[in-house]
Amino acid sequence: MDKTNYVSTLKSEDTEEWLDLQFTRPIGYYLAYAYQRIKVTPNGVTLISIILGIGAGICFYSSQLEINFIGMLLLILANLHDSADGQLARLTGKSTRIGRILDGVAGDLWFITIYISLCLRLSSMHPNIWIVAIIAGISHVIQAAMADYHRNIHLLFVYGRSRSEIECSADIERRIKELSFKHAPLSIIALYFYKNYTKLQEFFSPQLQKLIKQIKLEYGETIPQQLSTLFRIKNKHLMKYTNILTFNTRMIILFIALLIEQPELYFYSEITIFNLLLLYMIYKQEQISKFFCKRVTYNA
């Protein structure tokens, strides 16, 4: 492995989860390199991950453990491809907004399929499972959105805009108005959903939004190194909570629930454990943002 090339495919060690660094990213790098050799695009790799993830979800409909094992393997492969598409984009310099949107859609399609399959499997024994799954699904969307947002905020403040994928809903809205539905219907639809996704992130981070505006007014697009260093010190410990709310922990809990033949426990973990972590993460990030708002105002 070319270590320099490999490191360039990572967003940042601050924001990478331990299991990803030890397992997912190294294998994702080899997959990205292989797909680069055969000229498969990052979006093509994302489409492969969608097929694998949907296949995994379908396997979880069965109560046979052997078929569930196949589903687990497919989901692991889907996750490896989900890592590889971003690594390939960074390796080839082909990272695009549409690619990021498609990457997010991939994970949504996996979990929609998993949720529906588990509900169909459990509905005869648990008549209210669809209600539980809807609550869990809404929780999942907010948890994943905020974890992604907080990681990208960390990247923005510590490493600059080139390492962060953060965008504001107003900029996306302006981009939508620039396009013609007649000539770019799919782009407009994708950007519309992306705008709403971004609005959700902004809604749950009011103090952080205030800080971003203050930073832009005071310093423009370049955050001073001293402020960047202090932000990293204050914010780095929060990354472990964002990582818990991302894919790996969910996958482990899902697999355990399937192995003990209690798949409904996965839904309850989303509603209880993950939501408590989400609330704590949001609270701490807002407190940190409040601290820096005062500091920027004082310096001004």
N, C-alpha and C positions, 0 to 999 in steps of 0.2 A: 504494500500500500504506500502510495506517495503521501506522506504525512502532511505536507504543505497543501496539496490539493484537497486532501480529506478535511483538514481544518477549515478550508475556505468554503466547504459545503455545509458547515454548521452555522447556526445563527449566532450562538454564543454559549460558552460553557456555563455561564450564570443561569441561563434559561433552559438548559437541557436537563432532562430527568435522568437519574442514575441508570436506569435500565436501558434508556435510549443510547446513552453514551457507551455502555458496555456491550450492547447487543444490536439494537435497531439501526443506529447510525452507521456503524462499520459495515453491516450487511447491506444497508441501503446504499452506501457508497459503491460497493462492488456491483450492485444491481444498476445503479446510475451509470457507472462506467461501461457496463456491458450494453445497456440500452443506447448509450452514446455511440458505441462502436457500430451498432446496427441501425443507427439513425432514427431511433424512436424518439419522438418529442416528449417533453415533460407532460403535456396534456394527454398524450397517448398512454403514458405510464399511469396517469390518474384514472383513465378509463379502465385499464386493467385492474386497478385497485377496486373500482366500483363493482366490476363483475365478480371479483373474488369476495368482496364484502357482502354483496347480496346473496351469493351462493352460501356463505357462512350462515347468514340469517335464516335462510330456508332450512338448513340442516338442524337448526335449533327448534324447529316445529316438532320434530320427532322426539319421543321419550326414550328412544334406544340410545344408550350411551355410546355405542360404536359410531353412530351417525353424528352424534354431538361432538365426538373427537374429530371427525372429518371437518365439522363446522369450525372447531377451535383452530385447527391447522389452517383452514382457509382464511380465518380472521387474522391470524398471525401473518400470513402471506400478504393479505390486503394491507395490513399496517406497515409491513416492510416496503411495499410499493408506494404507500402514502408518504413514507419517509424519502424514498428514492426519487419521487417526482420533484420535490422541493430541492433535493440535493443535485439532481440533474439540471434543474433550472439555474441554480447558483453556479454549477460547474460550467455551463455553456453560456451563461449570461442571458438566458431567455426567460427570466422571471417577468410575468405580466399580471395585470390586475385580473384579467379573465381567468388566468391560470390559478390565481389565489382563490377566486370565487368557486371555480370548478373543484378545487381541492377541498374547500369547505362543504360543497354539495356532496362530495364523495362520502365523507363521514356521516352526513345527515342521512343519505340513502342506506348506508350500512345499518344504522341504528333504527331507522323506520322499519326496515325489513325485520330486524331482530325483535323489535317491540311487537310488531304484528304477529310474527311467528309464535312468540311466547304467549301472547294473549289468546291466540287460537288454541294453543296447546293447553292452556290453563282454564279456559272459559267454562268448561263443564264442571270443574271442581271449585272455581272461584268466580261466581257470577259478576262480582264487582271489579274484576281485574282490569277491565277496559278503563274504568274511571281512575284506578290507581296508576295505570300506564300513562294516561293523558297527563296526570299531575307530575309523574316522574319525567315524562318527555318534556314538558314545559320547563321543569327544573333543570333538566339536562341542557337544554338550549341556552338558558341564562348562565349556567355554570361554565359551559364551554366557551361562550362568547366573552365572559368576563376574564376567564383565565387567559385566553388568547390576547385580549386587550391589554391586560396588565403586563404580560410578557413583552408585548410590542412597545408599551410605554417604557419599560425598563431598557429595551434596546435603543429606543429613540433618545432617551436622556443620557445613556452611558456611551453609546457608540455612534449616535447621529442618525439622520434620516436614511442613509444608504443601507443600514442594517435592519431598519424597522419597516414593517408593512402597514403601519398605521395610516389611516385616512380619516378625514372628517366628513360627516354626512352632507355638509353644505357644498364641499368640493365635488362630491359624487352627484349631487343634485344638479350642479352647474354642468357637469359632463353629460348628464341625461338630456338636458335642454339643448346641448350642442348637437345631439344626434337626431337623425330622422328615423322615425319608426319604419318608414317604407324601405329604407336602405339597410337598417341595422336593428331589426326587431329583437333578435336574440340577445344582442348586447344591451339593449334598453331594459329588457326583462331581467337579465342577470344583474344589471346595475341597480334596478329598482329594489330587488331583494337585498342586495348588498348594502344599499342605503338604509333600509329598515334595520338590518343587522347592526350597522354602525350606530344608528340612533338608539338602539337598545343598549349598547355599550356606553354611550354618552349619558343616557338617562340614569344609569346606576353609578355614575362617577361625577357628580356635579362639582365637587371641590377640585377634582383632577382637571375638569374642563376649564375651570377658572385659572388654574395654574398654567395650563397650556397657553391660554390667551395672554396671561401676564408675561410668560417667557417670550412669546412671539413679539409682543409690543416692546419689551425691554431689550431683547437680544437678537431679534430676527430669527433666522433659520439656524444660527450657530450658537449652541449652548456653551458658555464658558467652561473651561476645563475644571476649574475649582468647584463649580456647581455640579458638574457632571460626576466628579469623584465623590463628592458628599452624597449625592443622590444614590450612587451605587452602594455606598456604605449603609445608608439608611434603608434602602429598598431590597437589597440582595436576599435577606432572610425570607421575604415574602414569596420568592420564586418557588420555594419548596411547596407552598400551598397551591400555587397555580399549577405546579406539576402533578400534585395529587388529583386535581380536578380535570386533568387531561386523560388521554386514552388508556395508558397502561394500568392505572389503578382500577378503572372501570372493567377492563378486560379480565384482570385477576379475579375481581369479585364475581363477575359473570361466570367465569369458568368454575369457580368454587361452588357457586349456586347450582350450576348444571351437574357437577360431579356428585353433590349430595342430594340431587333430584329435588331441589327447592328453588326453581328459577325465579319465583316471585320475590325472593329475598333481594334480587338485584334491583327491582323497582323500589323496594322500601329503603335500600341503601341510598338511592338517588334522592329520595324525599327527605331522609333524616340526616345521615352522616355528611353527605356532600353539600346539602343546603346549609348546614351549620358551618362547614368550612368556607362556603361561599360568603356567608354573612361576615365571618371573621375577616376574611381576605379583603372584602370591600371596605369594612370599617378601618382596618389598618392602613390600606392604601389611601383612604380619604384623610386620615390623620397625618400621614406623611405629606400628602399634597397640601394640607392646611399649613404645616410647618414651613414648607418651601414657599407658599404664597406670601407668608409674613416676611420671609427672608428676602425674596425678590422685591417686595414693596419697600422694605427697609433699605436695601441697597440702592433702589431707584431714588 
